[in-house]
């Protein structure tokens, strides 16, 4: 079995806490994240074997009610760089070119980050999760301009059909002072 992560993004905090409890009781999964986000949403992320994660997400969705789910995913084999980017611990010495993917949901941003990191040789800088951004989430990455362009295209394509893609951007040579202002 592969190691997987799953996430449910819920419309309100009380249902989110109920969903987190249901997910943990449903299967042998590890709680990675359970917290409120702007604007009053709640996100729950778990990790474990693919089957366990799928079961936990199904259970959480059932307990919370599909009408309360903003977005969701199960990723069977997430790119290792996503976890560092989620925690804001990615150590980047230089931004070569800069890629940004903006989304309306936390789940779609993580899906976009995973797809981008798997598509090209880029470094994920951060996956910023809806804190102080009105519920939006932003993926930032760096690398050679051709790789960043490919990665942003792949990440954006991965969420385009969901309706959660807000915008995307590639800056070939960002000003050196921009790095300190962004991260």
Number of C-alpha atoms within 10 A of each C-alpha: 9 12 15 20 25 28 29 30 27 29 21 19 16 14 19 27 20 13 28 29 18 20 32 20 13 18 18 17 24 16 17 13 14 19 14 21 23 14 15 13 23 26 27 25 25 25 23 21 19 20 18 24 30 26 19 31 29 16 21 29 24 15 18 22 13 12 10 17 21 18 19 20 18 22 19 19 13 21 14 11 19 24 18 15 22 18 12 15 12 16 12 12 7 10 20 18 21 23 29 25 25 23 27 21 24 30 26 29 28 28 21 29 34 25 23 32 25 17 17 18 16 25 23 26 27 25 26 22 23 21 13 12 14 13 17 23 25 25 30 24 26 25 21 17 18 14 20 30 25 19 31 29 20 21 28 27 15 19 20 16 9 10 11 20 23 16 13 18 15 22 15 18 12 14 11 11 8 10 14 7 7 9 10
